[in-house]
Amino acid sequence: MSATEHLPEMGVEFQTIYPVSISERHGRAKDLFGLWFGANMTMLTVTTGAVMRGTFHLTPLTAIAAAIIGNLVGGFFMALHAAQGPHLGIPQMVQSRAQFGMLGAAPMTALIVIMFLGFSASNLVLGAQGLSSIVPSFDGVSGMIIVALLSLAPAVFGYRAIHGATRIAAILCGAAVFACLGVALMNVPHTIAWWTSDGHDTIPGFLGAMSIAALWQIAYAPYVSDYSRYLPSSRSGERQAFHSTYWGCVIGSFFAMLVGIVTGAGVTAILSHALGIWGAPLLGVLSLGIIVANAMNLYCGALSSITVFQTIAPKKHFGRGWRIGVTTALLIISLLVAIAMAARFDAAYAGFLELLMAIMVPWSAINLVDYYILRHGSYDIPSFFAANGGVYGRFNILALLAYVFGLVVQIPFLANELYEGPAARLLGGADLSWISGLFLTGVAYMLAMRATSARF
């Protein structure tokens, strides 16, 4: 089958989770900069910046420093996953079978699907709020339905459509974000004292805000390679994929978060008032960015779901029809979740981020250690789709134990409304669980695999 049959220029993407052949590879790694820059030009990113400052009551200057460091550090680990796409040509969660085994990877992948549903629901809530600034009657459920329906088209058309939509978002939504930033800066006191005194800086607060920024980046780890897997395979291409993804995502995230940091809590209301007659159109444009970001979540959520289904039925081919059907089903589920969480969005979103931190970090550590340290990118791709897991087997007990270990070692460092670990108390309430999870899980997995000479 030809490349044009697999991925027609204007048609629905044919490919799902299966390896992208060399004849189907196309595009330039630098296109990923625009994709990830545009993907972060949304109100959800802006709101995350507001959470960083409002929740931890930091002064603006300290919150900015936390955002810079968190994005730079978290983005490094995230972009390492992006470099895997051109080399292997498969979605990220399929590649996880090399670490956890054919069946062992399924629970991890199912957790990632839940993550996509959480982000999608959050996007629907904020998208509806943005639409209501243009047309008040679009508030609530009606606005969520509109955002959901608009998200469906690029998600269904797939890879090319999403790349095209994010390029548009990078221009339009990027301009809206910088316009909001300019107005926000004009409406704060023009004194150095405001930047260093409007808040109460603490070390735990700084570390907590930094962790939110880092987690924002790490949350992209399970699907950045989904958007680089069609790129031509070469060592230089892998390096370019890393840098384009890294800088596009980090720069885009930071400037969008900066709007929320400057305005603080109640960012939507503050911007609407400060922007005056321009408030409705600019916030409406940012709603379009949410639509694009939501399409990305739905697309990758469908690929991860199909990965789980293919684990259950390895002899069945899951093609385009399955991707469209699963995408639609995920959209409906996320819409129902959005309707349920809308009234208590801030608390629900904060709880979601805390859960995401705990389950994501050990998986990322195991994947990166396996790819870059143990196997150096050398994998048997047919084994990923074999019913018995091929050379990787059905389960890798060592990886599963390392993952559980990674969950456990985070507990002392957790600090949230439900629980504060002893290490977090010693640190004044700072949640550094993601740091212990990354480092200790990676070391444990590497030592266990090398000690047993297991599967590499």
C-alpha positions, 0 to 999 in steps of 0.5 A, spaced: 500 500 500 502 506 498 504 512 502 498 516 499 493 511 501 496 510 508 496 518 509 492 522 504 494 529 503 487 531 505 483 525 507 483 521 514 489 518 516 489 511 515 495 509 520 493 507 527 498 504 532 502 500 527 509 501 525 510 507 520 514 505 514 520 508 511 516 510 504 511 513 509 516 518 512 515 525 511 516 532 514 521 536 518 523 536 525 523 543 526 515 543 524 515 540 531 516 547 534 510 550 531 506 544 533 508 544 541 508 552 541 501 552 538 499 546 543 500 550 549 497 557 547 491 555 551 487 558 557 489 551 560 496 553 560 494 560 562 490 558 568 496 553 570 500 559 571 495 562 575 495 556 580 502 556 580 502 563 583 495 563 587 496 557 590 503 558 593 502 565 594 508 567 591 511 574 589 511 575 581 518 575 580 519 568 584 513 565 581 517 567 574 523 563 576 519 557 578 516 557 572 522 558 568 526 552 572 520 547 572 519 548 565 526 547 563 527 541 567 521 537 566 521 539 558 528 535 558 525 529 560 519 530 556 523 531 549 527 525 550 521 521 549 520 525 542 526 523 540 524 516 540 519 517 534 523 518 528 527 512 530 522 507 532 516 510 528 510 507 533 506 511 538 510 511 545 505 507 549 506 501 544 514 502 545 512 501 553 511 493 551 519 493 551 519 495 558 513 492 561 512 486 556 506 485 552 500 484 558 504 488 563 504 495 559 496 494 558 495 497 565 500 503 564 497 505 558 490 504 561 492 509 566 495 514 560 488 514 557 485 516 564 490 522 563 488 524 556 480 524 559 482 528 564 486 533 560 480 533 555 475 534 560 479 540 563 479 543 556 472 542 555 470 546 561 475 552 560 473 552 552 466 553 554 468 559 559 472 562 553 466 561 548 461 564 553 465 571 553 463 572 546 456 569 546 454 568 554 449 563 552 454 558 550 456 558 558 456 551 561 453 545 557 452 548 551 459 551 550 462 544 552 458 541 547 460 546 541 468 545 544 467 538 543 464 538 536 469 542 534 475 538 537 472 532 533 474 534 526 482 534 527 482 528 532 478 524 526 482 527 520 489 525 524 496 527 524 496 532 518 490 535 520 493 536 527 499 539 525 496 544 520 491 546 526 497 547 531 500 551 526 494 556 525 494 556 533 501 558 534 500 564 530 493 566 532 493 564 539 500 566 540 498 573 538 492 573 543 497 570 549 502 576 547 496 581 547 493 578 553 500 579 556 502 586 554 495 588 557 496 584 564 503 588 564 500 594 563 495 593 568 500 592 574 503 597 578 510 599 574 514 598 580 520 594 582 517 593 589 510 590 586 514 584 583 518 582 589 513 584 595 506 582 592 506 575 595 509 571 600 515 567 598 517 561 601 522 555 599 516 550 599 512 555 595 517 556 590 518 548 590 511 547 589 510 552 583 516 549 580 513 542 580 507 544 577 511 547 571 515 541 571 509 536 571 506 540 565 512 538 561 512 531 563 505 530 562 506 530 555 511 524 555 506 519 553 505 522 547 510 527 544 513 521 540 506 520 537 507 527 533 514 525 531 513 518 528 512 520 521 519 524 521 524 521 517 529 516 521 536 519 522 540 520 528 540 528 526 533 527 525 532 525 532 536 530 535 532 535 531 526 532 534 528 533 541 530 540 540 524 542 536 519 539 541 523 541 547 524 549 545 517 549 542 513 546 548 518 550 553 517 557 550 510 556 549 508 554 556 512 559 559 509 565 556 502 562 556 503 561 564 506 568 565 500 571 563 497 567 569 503 569 573 502 576 572 494 576 573 494 571 579 487 568 581 481 569 577 485 570 571 479 570 566 475 575 569 481 579 570 483 579 563 476 580 561 476 587 565 483 589 563 482 587 555 475 591 555 472 591 548 478 586 546 476 581 551 471 577 548 475 576 541 482 575 544 479 570 549 475 567 544 481 566 540 484 562 546 478 558 546 480 555 539 487 553 542 483 549 547 480 546 541 486 544 538 489 542 544 483 537 546 484 534 539 491 532 540 488 529 547 483 525 543 487 523 538 493 520 542 488 517 547 485 513 541 492 511 540 493 509 547 486 505 547 487 501 541 494 499 544 490 496 550 485 493 545 490 490 541 493 487 547 487 483 548 486 481 541 493 481 538 491 478 531 486 483 530 488 489 525 485 495 528 485 500 523 482 507 521 475 505 523 477 503 530 481 510 531 475 514 529 470 510 533 474 510 539 476 518 538 468 519 538 467 515 544 473 518 548 470 525 546 463 523 549 466 520 556 470 526 557 464 531 555 460 527 561 466 528 566 467 535 564 459 536 566 460 533 572 467 537 574 465 544 572 462 546 578 468 545 582 473 545 576 479 548 580 479 543 586 478 537 581 484 540 576 488 540 582 487 533 584 488 531 577 495 534 577 497 530 584 494 524 581 498 525 574 504 526 578 504 520 582 503 515 576 506 518 570 513 519 573 515 512 574 513 510 567 517 515 564 523 514 568 523 506 566 522 508 559 528 513 558 533 508 562 531 503 558 531 506 551 537 511 552 542 507 557 540 499 557 538 498 549 541 505 546 534 505 542 535 498 539 528 494 539 525 488 535 519 492 533 515 486 530 515 483 538 511 489 540 505 486 536 506 479 537 501 475 541 506 472 546 510 479 546 516 476 542 523 477 545 520 482 551 515 476 553 508 478 556 510 481 563 517 484 565 516 483 573 522 487 574 519 493 570 513 492 574 516 491 581 520 498 579 514 501 577 511 499 584 517 501 587 517 508 584 510 509 586 512 507 594 518 512 594 514 518 592 510 517 598 514 520 603 515 526 599 508 527 597 504 534 600 497 535 598 490 536 601 489 528 602 496 527 605 503 530 607 509 525 607 514 526 613 520 528 608 515 533 605 514 536 612 521 536 613 521 541 607 516 545 609 510 542 605 514 542 599 512 536 594 518 533 591 515 526 589 517 527 582 524 528 583 525 522 588 520 518 583 524 519 577 531 518 580 530 512 584 525 509 579 530 509 574 536 507 578 532 501 581 530 499 574 537 499 571 540 496 577 535 490 576 536 489 569 543 489 569 544 484 575 539 479 571 542 481 564 534 481 563 532 482 555 537 487 553 
